[in-house]
Amino acid sequence: MGNIRGSRFACGNATLDRAFHLALKTVDANTRRIQAGLLQEPSPCLMAGLEYPSPWTRDAAINVYFAGEILDREVALNTLLSVLEAGENGPVIGGQYWDRIIWALGAERFWDTTGDEAFVRLAYGAIRRTAERCLREEYDPADGLFRGAAVYGDGVSAYPEKYRNPSLSSGILAWPSEHPLSRFPVGGGIPMKALSTNCAYEHAFRVLARLAEALGKDSAPWTARAEALKTAINRSFWNDSTGRYDYLAHECDAQESLGLALAILFDIADPERTQSVLEHAYLSDHGIPCVWPAFPPYDASGYGRHSGTVWPHIQGFWALAALKAGREDLFFRELSSLAEHAVRDGQFAEIYHPEDGRIYGGIQEGGGEYLEWHSCSGQTWSATALIAMTLSGGLAKGNTD
């Protein structure tokens, strides 16, 4: 891994050049010293954004995944360690229970980029302990899927009406306590089965198999888990009528763009289904929306904070998936949109409006009413998404070491 401050870049496109340098500055500005997780003393870590006081597990994993090639090695490692917790039998992954497993994505990128042998044992133990608990509490043998909300969907505006809270509170984590008769009796209690989360589990099992091999352990059980989950995803989520995967298995056929991207990136979708997804996905004027369409009642006065809006980190995953599948047109569409927004605003925002591209936080419950939320500024995974797209697209002509 390199050093953000020492990176240089040029591709000949003024907007992309400016956006890339702005992304580097954003990452640098959001690197601060904190003591959290397994860190024994204040250490440099990547915050989730300029307005966030700490890393979040999903942000930590995604930022290391996106910027791993040029991120400072110490910062990357500290960021991953900061979201681990000391468990009874060793470290486990912290954060919101349904998507904490995505930490495996960042851990794999760190290992692949650095070859850090000491990290392998730590990562294997943390992912295994976390996966084993999730298998006990969230796995449904009836359909082979995992319960839990969508990877980034901690707000209720990400979901159909069934998942609203009577108190008009905004967090999906409150749903089980506000729906005691409907909650699942084991684990976190949220009964939905989201595409993105199940794709994250599938890949985490692949990572566990790789780490097990590196440690001389039996990888076959984890490979078998991954294969079984891949089969279950294709059986329960694929929808011939829409030509893509559904959002929530057995209950909602909306478009979840992150889930679609992960299905392609992780080879859950075969080549035929990959091309179908790329052809049938809805794209707004200013980037692929996080979920489409926006759910009611948010669509009555705009777009939901977590449905209908454009989140740059999802643009990044979608662009990388499109590039992998040979659709450079779709890749450059997302890259150009994000770069133009960042240069226009002089910063990378958290969320954008799908119709006019302005910085827009979307509609969601808050304080007992529906209101337009704030779109945070200087969002790290928006910047690292731009970095990942630029480097993956082979645009760098300068030194980015």
N, C-alpha and C positions, 0 to 999 in steps of 0.2 A: 504494500500500500504506500501511496505517496503522501505528499503534504499539500493540503488545500492552498496554503499561502504561497507555496512555490510553484503552483500550476500556471501554465500559460496555454492559450488556445486561440486558434484562428481558423476559420473555414471559408472566408471570403464573402459571407453573407453578413451584412452589418447587424441585422436584427438578431441573428443567432449568436454572433460574436458577443454582442452586448448582453444578451440574455444569459449566456454561459458564464460570463464574468460576474454578472449579478447573482447567479446561482452560487458561485464560489464564495462571494462575499456574504451571502445569506448563511451558508453553512458555517463560515468562520465566525460570524456574529452570533450564531446560535450555539456555539461551542463554549460551554461555561463549566466551571468547577462545582461539582456537587458531591455529596456523600449519600449514597442510596444503595439499596440492594446488597450485593456482596462487596461493595467497595468499602474498604476499611478507613479511608480518609478522603477528603475532598479531592476529586480528580476530574480532568477535562472530559466532558460528555456532550453529546448532541442533544439539545432540548428539542421538544416536539415543534417548537416555533418561538418566535420573538415574544409572544404573549403567554407562553407556557413556562412554568417554573421547573419543569422536569421532563425527562423522556417518558413516553408511554410505551408499553410493550410492543404494540403493533407498529408504532412509529419507529421505534428503535430498530426493529427487524427490517422494516421496509427501507429505512434510510441507509442501513449498512448494505442491504441488497442492491439498492440503486447506485450508491456512490462508492462501493467497495474498492473499485480500481484506483481511486485517487484519495480516498479518505485516510487521514493519519491513522496508523495502526493502533496507537495507544488510545485514541479517541474512539475508534470502532470497538475495540475490546471493552473499554470502560463502559460504553453505552450499552453493550450487550449484558455486561455484568450488573449494571445498575438496575436492571429489571428482573434479576433473579432473586429468589428468596431462600433463606435457610430452611430446609425441611427436616423432618424427624430423621430421615435416612440419607440426607444430602440435599444439595440445592435443587429447587424446582423453579419453574417459570412463573412469575407473578403476573398481575394484570387481570383484566376482565376474563372470566373463566372460559368463555366459549371460543375465543380466538387466540388465547395465549400461545397455543401450539405453533402459531406462525413465527414465533421466535426461531424455530428451526430453519426458516428461510434465510434469516440474517446470519445465523451460526454457520450454515453451509457456505455462504458466500465468504465469510471471514476465513474459514478454513481453506477454501479453494484458493483464495487470494494470497494468504500468508503462509500456508503450510505449517501453521503453528501446531506442533505435535502435542504440546501440553494442553492445548485447548480441547483436543478431541475427547479426552476422558471426561472432562467437565461437561462438555456439551452433550455427550452421549447420556451421561447420568441424569442431567437436568431434563432432557427431552423424554427419556424413557420413563422417569418417575411421573412426569406430567401426563404423558400419554397413557400410562397404566391407570392413573386416576380417572382420566376422561373415559377410558374404556369401561371402567366400573360404573361411572355416574351418568354418562351422556350417550353411550352407544346403544342403539336399538337393534337387536339381532333380528327383529321381524323384517326389516328392510335393509339392514346392513349400513345404516347411516347414523350420523351424529346429530344430536339435538343441539340447539343453541342459535343465537342471533347471527347475523351476517358479520363478516370480518370487521368492517369499519362502522357497522350500524348500531351505535350505542343510543341513538335517538329514536323515539317512536315514529317519527315521520318517515322512517325507512320502510315501514310495514303497512299492510292493509288494516282496515278498521278494527279487526279482531284484537289487534295488539295496542289499542289506545288504552290509556289509564283513566279511570273515572275521575281521579283528582286533577286531571289535566297536567300531570307531571310529565317531564320530557324524556326521562330515561327508561329504556327498555328493561333495565335491571329491576325497576319497581314493579314490573308486570306480574311476577308470581305472587307478591304480597297483596297486590290489588285485585287479583283474580284467584283467590284461594281454592275455589272449586274447579278451576280449569288448569291450574299449574300441574306440571308433571311432578310426582311425589319424590323422585330421586334427583340428586344433583342440583343444578341451578334452577330447574323448574320451568324454563322456557321451552315449550314443546316444538317449536318450529325447527325445520331442518333446512338450512340455507346452503345454496350452491357454493359460495365462496369459502365458507367454513369447512365444508366437506372436502373441497379441493385442497385446502390448507392441511387438513389431516392426512389426506392421501400422500401429499408430498413429504410431510413430516415422517411418515413411515418409511419412505424412500431414503430420507436422510438418515434415519436410525439404522437402516440396513447398511448404508455406506460407512457410517461410523463404527458399526459393529465389526465389519470386515477389517477396518483399519486397526481395530483393537484385538483382532484375532478371535472374535466371538462369532456365534452362529447368527448369520444375517437372514436366514431363510424365513423365520417367523414374521419378521417385519416386512419382508418382500411379499409374503403371502397376504399379510394384512392390507398392504397397498393395492395388490391386485384385486382382492375381494372388494375393497372400497371403490376402486375404479369401475368395476363391473356394476356395483350398486348405484353409483352416480349416473352412469349411462342408462341404467334401467329405470331409475326413478325420476330423473330430471329431464331426460331428452324428450322433446316435443316435436313430433313430425309436422304438426300443423303450423307451428311457428318457425320451424327450421333452426331452432336453437334450444339451449337448455332453459328450463324454468328457473325461477328465482327461489321459491320455497317448494320443496317436494310435496306433492299431493294437495297443494292448496293455493298456489299463486304462480301464474305463468308470466308475470312481468319480467322485464329484462334487467338482470343484475350484471352490470358491465364488468365489475371486478371478477365475479365468478366466471363469466365467459372467458375473460383473458387468462385466468389461472388454468381453466380447463385446457386451453390451447398450449400455454407455456409448459404445463406439466405433462403433456401428452396424454391427458385423459380423453380428449377428443381425437378421434382418428382423422386422417387427412380429409375424408369426405365430409365429416361433421364440422371440421375446422373451416372449410371453405363455405359451408352453409351458414355457420355462425357469422362469418365475416360479411357475407352477402345480406343477411337478414337483420343484423343489428341496427337499431335506430341511432342516428348521429344527429345531434343538434347543430345549429349554425356555429356554435363556439366550443365544440368538443363533445365527446361522447358523455351522456349524462350518467350519473352514478346508478340510478334506477329509473326505468321508464315504463309507463308514464308516471307522473306525480300522482300520489294517492290523495283521495279526498280526506279531510276538507281543505287541504293545503292548496289544491288546484283551483279553488274558488277565488283565491286572492294572490296567486303567484305559483311558486313551486315549493315543495317541501325542502327543508334543510337537507334531508337525506333521500329525497326522491325528486328527480327532475333537474337537479342542479349539476354543475360540472365541478368535479373535484380533481385537481391536477394529478394526484398520485394514481388515480384510476386511469386518467389519460395515459400516464406513463406505462402502466401494465398493458393496457389495450394496444398502445403503439408497439411495444416490444412483441406482443403476440402477433400483431399484423406483420411485423417485419420478419418474424420467424416463419410465417406462412407465405412469405413472398409478396405481400401486399404493401409495397413501398408507398403507394398512393395514400393508403389509410395511415401509415406510419407518419408521413410528412404532414398530413392534415392535422394530427394532434400536436406534433412538435411545433409547427408554425403557429397554431392557435395559442399554445401556452407561451411561446417566445414573444409573440406580439403583445399579449396581455401584460407580461412581466415588464417589457420595455416601456409600454404605454404608462404603466403605473409606477415604475421605478421600484417594484418589489413583487414578490411572489405571494399572492393571497391564498387563503385557505379554500375559498369556494367562489365560483363565478355563475352569473346568470346565463342560461342556455340560449336565450334569444338575442340579447344585445351584448353579452360578454362583460358586462360591468361586474365589479366586485359586489357580491350579493350573498348574504348568509342564509337565505331561505326562510320559509315559514315553519314554525313549530311551537308547541305548547311551552309556556314558561310563566311561572308565577300565577298559574291558574287561568291563563288566557292564551289566545293564539297571537303570536307577534313575529315580526321579522327579526331574526337573530343576526348577530354580528359575525362577519367573516373575518377571521383573525389575519393579521398581517405577518409578513416574514415567515411563512409556514415552511418548515424544513423539508417535508416530503414533497412539497410542490417544487422546490428548488432541486432536490436530488432526482426527482422524476425527469427534469430537464437535462440534468447531467447524464442520467442513464440513457435517455433517448439519443442525445448527441453522440456519446461515445459508442453506443451500439450501432448507430447509423453510419459509423465510419466517417464522420465529418471532421474529426480532429486533424489538423495539419501542423499544429504546434506541439510543444512539449507539455504533456499532461501527467508527467511523472511526479 
